[in-house]
Amino acid sequence: MDTEQPKLSVLAVDDEPMNLKLLDVLLKPLELNIEFAEDGTKGLELLEKNQYDLLLFDIMMPGIDGLELCKLARLNPQHKDVPVLILTAFGAKESLLKAFEAGAVDYITKPFYGPELVFRIKAQLKLRQLQRSMETFTNELNLQVLKAMKTERELLQSQQALSEANKTLVDWAHKDALTGLWNRRKAWDLMEYEAERSNRQKRSIGIAVMDLDKFKNVNDTLGHEVGDAVLKEAAAILSENLRKGDILARWGGEEFLLVFPETDLEGSFQAANKMRLALQEARWELPGLEGMTVSIGVTVKQPGETWTEAFKQADDALYRAKENGRNRVEVPLKGIPS
């Protein structure tokens, strides 16, 4: 019997008609069922009537904006676990933090870079397909168990298959597809856990936001395949120098995030500088380019402080690191180590 799965469905909501047309063109080869809405009110109506496998919301819209729409989608049982990608312009980092807190799993910057947009959407759709397969597999397994038609050995094999499928699903849900590091969604879960522990124990948490220097030159000069290879190698180097208990995630594009539980500003500075030196001293094979370095902004989140406040300090420090020549670690002006 033909058990071909139905096409995956996507809802895109953006108040710029040109963006919707561009999404339509870029996603057409994926053979999806795509619906479009030019404002949040229309998007909400479609969410209440239909079920989707992926949601694309522009963050800035009149009336119901992308943040509110994301929260409302999470309240709808049929969209509680459906991935939400935020469409945003460069630089809106505080809005992005609020979007992830509202339940978004990733973001796509505007103007769209076609291959990156398709890659991110395909990754989320593959995860959704795995979720669908897992639901089907679990239902079938439960039916087989209830009918008691399997031998003990066959049942064990089915349980092992289910365990392996669960592991694959967890990897897709928690790992960045390119680098293998934690993704934003998993990083937020780990950070919230550390924040609760920090508040109880009255200990600070170190944060380092890292941005590869002049990474755009790599893509423009050597191509995006080399750029992807650089991101993988940078992730491997950072992982090799990670301390036990620290959290490392790909934060987006060429940015990485390091979180140092129970660490003060001096300790966070030293740990981040170790990462900087490791990247600087690595042997990069980049013809025509000097190599690869990283600029880092470091701060600490004090007990009771919000992540948004802490990230604002780290982003400001990162900006100063770029302005002061790159390949350096900066901390808030009120607490630079001597």
Buried (B, 14 or more C-beta within 10 A) or exposed (E): EEEEEEEBBBBBBBBBEEBBEBBEEBBEEBEBEBBBBBBBBBBBEBBEEEEBBBBBBBBBBEEBBBBBBBBBBBEEEEBEEBBBBBBBEEEBBEBBBBBBBBBBBBBBBBEBEEEEBBBBBEBBBEBBBBBBBBEEBEEEBEEBEEEEEBEEEEBEEBEEEBEEBBEBBEEBBBBBBBBBBBBBBBBBEBBEEBBEBBBEEEBBBBBBBBBBBBBEBBBEBBEBEBBBBBBBBBBEBBEEBBEEEBBBBBBBBBBBBBBBBBBBBBBBBBBBBEBBBBBBEBEBEBEEBEBBBBBBBBBBBBBEBEBEEBBBBBBBBBBBBBEEEBBBBBBBEEBEEE
